[in-house]
Amino acid sequence: MTHRIINFSAGPAVLPLEVLEEAQRDLVDYKGAGLSVMEMSHRSPHYDAIHQGAIASLRSLVGIGEDYAVLFLQGGASLQFSMVPMNLMHPARKADYVLTGPWSQKALKEAVKEGGARAAGSSEGTGFDRIPAASDLDLDGEADYVHFTSNNTIVGTQWRSEPEAGDVPLVADMSSDILSRPIDVARYGLIYAGAQKNLGPAGVTLVIVRKDLLERAPESLPTMLAYRTHAAKSSLYNTPPCWSIYVVGLACQWLERQGGLEAMARRNAEKAARLYDLIDAGDFYRGTAQVASRSLMNVPFRLPSEELESRFLETAKEADMTNLKGHRSVGGIRASIYNAMPLESVDRLVELMREFERTHG
């Protein structure tokens, strides 16, 4: 095997080695078919089995009932910022958005173009270092939906439980923590997630939408932007991102072998705890998110100076650890430890941090 480094990228992110190796074996000749998944027709029996198998694996793994459609779309979460209000901001023509970071701000910016979307709660006043408390939310019981971002990659915060929205459908951008813990899908009207954190490679976006909401979209909506178009054709209305969907199916099978989402939640909590315990043990490292709101997926922290942060990144690179630099908008250090990040790799980072503090503290 070629030399592999430890990749703490926020996305596209590390994939399970088993998944990569299986994809490698199938790359040129998919299970004796004589061609690659990237070459086969999306109407062929071989690909249809891959496609429907990935959907079935997601339904089983997450617990998605038949009253929900499972869609594989393109355009990333960024296109969903527009598709959600285009399809769901009816009939009241208003929606509530809870702002917990730059991505939720971008989602609101697009929704405002479609109707009366507004911020119904925000932690911007404290630099998005926390998830707003229930008492901080001003939710409209007549809104078409309530939107929130379940995990915030840039600032390192994560919702522990969904906001209480009553009968108003909940919509969640779960791009960075989908499949990292159990989800009660029945509490949601719609969930969307770009694949490149926990699901698979970039190029496909998962949408889970309650079927009764599909008819909210006006007939004037362009065909490709209507969820019902894709639901009616099982995401095969046009050519889907076949290879990315194939890898999503492999990732779901890998998660099943790990014990499912409950087992993954325990593993992710343990990985994060090892990092946060070290950060909290002294004054050299400083976490940037409030403790009660800390993400289990993205762990941002600061060192005493930017000079030390640059030196830390150089030291990490020498130790075969990459993509630890914080987002350009906030700086600092960020370790993204999604599902596929092994516990042993987190331990390697903890050891490096401990040694760096000893020699530079």
N, C-alpha and C positions, 0 to 999 in steps of 0.2 A: 504494500500500500504506500502511496505517496505520503510525504510528511504533512501532517495536519496540525494547525495551530489552534489555540483556544479563542473562539470568536464570540465576543461579547456585544456584537452589533445589535442595535435596536430594530433592524430590519432593512433589507432582507437578513434573516437571522439564521442561526445554526439549525441544521436539520439532523434527525437521528441518523447515526452512521449506518445502522441496519437498513434504513430507508434508502439512503444514498447508494448503498451497495446493491440492493435489489434493483433499483432503477438503472444502475450501471449494467447489471446483467441483462436487463431487458432493453437497453438503449438501442442496440442494433437489430436484434431479432426478438420480438416480444413473444415469449413462450412458444417458439416454433412457428410463428405466423409468417416468418420470412421478411418482416419489415418492422420498423420502429413504430411506437405509438405516435410519434411526431409525423409519421408518413401516412398512417391509415385513415381512411374515410371515417368521419364522425357518424356516418350512417351504417357502418359495417357491423357485423355481429360481434367481432372482437372488441371494438370500441364501445358498443352498446353495453356489453357486460361490464367493462371498466366503469363506465359512467353511472349505470344503475347500481353497481356495487358500491361506488363511493357514496351515493345518496343513501343506500341502505345502511352502510356502516355509520354514517353520521346520525341517522335516525336512531339506530340501536345505541350508539355511544352516548348521545346527548339525551335521548328520551323524547324524540320529536313525534308528536301524534299525527295522525292522518289529516287533522284539521289544519295543518300547516303545510305550506309548500316549501320545498328546499330547492333553492336556485343557485346556479353557478353563473355569475355574471362577470363582466369585465369593467375596467375603468377605475378599479380600486375603491377604497372608502370615499375618496374625493368625489367620484361620480354619485355615490349614494347621498352625499350632502345635498344634491339637487333632486335625485330621484325620489327620495323620501317625501319631501314636501310636494313635489309634482303629483305623486300618487295618493298621498294620505291627507294632505291639508284640505280636506273637504268633509262635510259641507260647511263647517263653521268658518273656514278660511283663517284659522289662527292656530298657533302651536306654541308650547312652552319649551324653552331650552335651558338646561342647567349648565352653566359654564364653569369648567374645571381645568381649562388649559387651552393652548392654541388650537387644538383640533376641534374642540367644541365651539370655539369662536368662529372657526372657518365654516363649520356646519350651519351655525346661525346666520352667518353672512349670506350663504346661498339660499337659506330658507326665507329670508326677508324679501328676496326677489320674487317669491311665489305667493306671498300673502302676509298675514299679520303675525309673523313669528316674533317672539320677544324673549329676553332673558328673564327667567322666573326665579333665578338664584345664581349666585356667582361667588367664587372665592378669589377673584382678581385683586381685591383690596389687600390681601395678604400675600400677593405674589403666587397665587394658585398653590399654596403649600398645604392645602387641606381640602377635604370633601365637605361641602356645606352641610350643616346640620338640618334636620327636618324643619326646625323652627325658622331656618333662614330662607325657606322656599315659599314662594307666593304662586301656587299653582291654580290655574283656572279650570274649574270643573267642567267647563264647556269647550275646552280646547279639543282639537282633533287628535292630538297626541302630545306626550311629554318625551323629550329627547335628552339623553345623557350619554356621556362617554365613560364606559365602565373602568377603564384603566388609562392613565395619562402618561405616555412614554417620556415626554420631555421633562415634566416636573416630578414624576415618580409618586403619584397618588393613585389610589384605587378604591372604588366603592366596595364596602363590605356587604351591603345589601342594597336592593333596588329602592329608589324613592317611592313612597306611597302615593299613587296617583288615582286611587279609586277606580271608577269605571273608564277613565281615559286611557287609551292604549299606551303602553310604554314602548318606546323605540330606543334601542341601545346600539351604539358603535362599540363593538367588542373586538376590534381589530387586534388589540395587543394582549388580551387575556382569554380569548375564546378557547375552549377545551382545556383550560388550565385548572378548572374546578367544576363541580356540578352546576348546572343551570336549570332553573325551574322555568322551562320554556312557556308554560301556560300563563305565566305572569306577563308575557310580552305580546305586543301586537306585531313587532318586527325586530329582528336582530340582524345586523350586518357586520361583516368582518373581512378585511383584506387578508389574504392567506399568508403573507410573508413573515409572520411572527411565530405562530404556533401551528398553522394548518399545512403549510407547504411552501412552494416557491411563489414568487410574485407572478401576477398574470391572471389570477382568478380571485373573485370576491364571492364569499358565501352570503346569501340572504335567506333568512328563515322568516316567512311572513304568514300570518294567520289568513286563511283563505277568504274569510268573509270581508277582509279589507281590500281584496283585489279589485272589487268593483267600484271603489271610491274614485278611481282615476277617471277624469273626463275623457270622452271619446276623442276630443281634439288633441290629446297627448300623442306625440310621435310614437309610432309602433314600437320601436326598440327601447323606448324609455318607460313603457308600461309594464309593470310586474306581471300582469295577467297574460301578456304575450308569451313570456318565458315560462310561466307556470303551465300554460296550456300545452306547451311543447316539451316539457321536462328539460328546459334549458338547452334545447336543440333547435330552436327557431332558426338560428344562424350557426356558423361554425364556432364551437366553443373552444376555449384554451385547453385542448385535449391533454397535453403533457402535464400541465399544472394540476388538472383534475385527477389524472392518474396518480400523481404523487400525493395529493390530498387523501386519496383512498388508501395508499400505503401508510401514510401517517396515522390514519384512523385505526388501521389494523395493528400498527405498532403500539398505539395507546391501549388498545384492548389487551395486548399481551402484557402491558405494564400493570394491568389491574383496573383499568378504566379511570374515570375522572376523579373518583374519590381518592384513589391511590396517588394520582398525579397531584391532587391538591395537597396531600400530606407531604409529598416529596418537595413540591415547590415551597411550602411553608418552611421546611427544614433548610433548604438552600438559602432562602432569604434571611432566616434567623441567624445563620452563621455569619453573614455579612453584617447585619444590623448589630449583632452582639459585639463584634469587634469595633464598629463605628462608635457605639455607645460606651465602650469600655474606657475611653479617655478623651482628651481634648484635641488630639492631633487631627482626627477625622471628624467631620461635622455633616450629619445628614441634613438634607434640605427640606424634606417633607415632615409635617407634624406626625408624631408617632402613631396616632390612631388612624391616620389616613395613608400610611405607607403602602406602597405597591410591593407585591411579591414577584413582579415581573421585571421591573426597572428600578435599580437602586442608585440614585444620584447622590453624590457627596462632594464635599470640598475639603481641601487641605489648607494649611495656614496661609499659603501664598500661591499666586499663579505660577511663580517660578518653580515652586515645589511640585505643583501639578504637572508642569511640563516635564520635569525630571522624572516624576512617577510614571508618566506615559512612556518615556524612553526606556525606563527600567522594565516596565511591563512588556514592551515590544521585544526587548532582549530576552525575556523569559517566554517568548512565543505566545503572548497574549495581545490581542488586537481589538480595535474598535471600542476602547474604553473612554474616549474623549466625550465629554458631555455635549449636548446639542448646542449648536452655535449661538442660539438665542439666550442661553443661560450659562454656558461655560461649565467648568468643573469636570468631574469624573462621573461616568455612568456605566454601571454594569447591568446589562440586560441578560436575564437568566431564565429564558423561556423553557418550555417543556423539555426540549431536547438538550438543554445544558446539563451535563452530568454533575452529580454532587462532587465528584473528584476534581472537576475543573474549578468549581467554586472554592473548594478547599485550597487549591493551588493559589487562587487569587488572595484568599485570606492569609496564607503563609507569606506571600509577597508583601501584602500590606503591613503585616506585623513586622517583617524584617525592614521594610522601608521606614517605618516609624522608629525602629530601634536605631537606625543609622542616620536619620535626618531629624528626629524629634528633639 
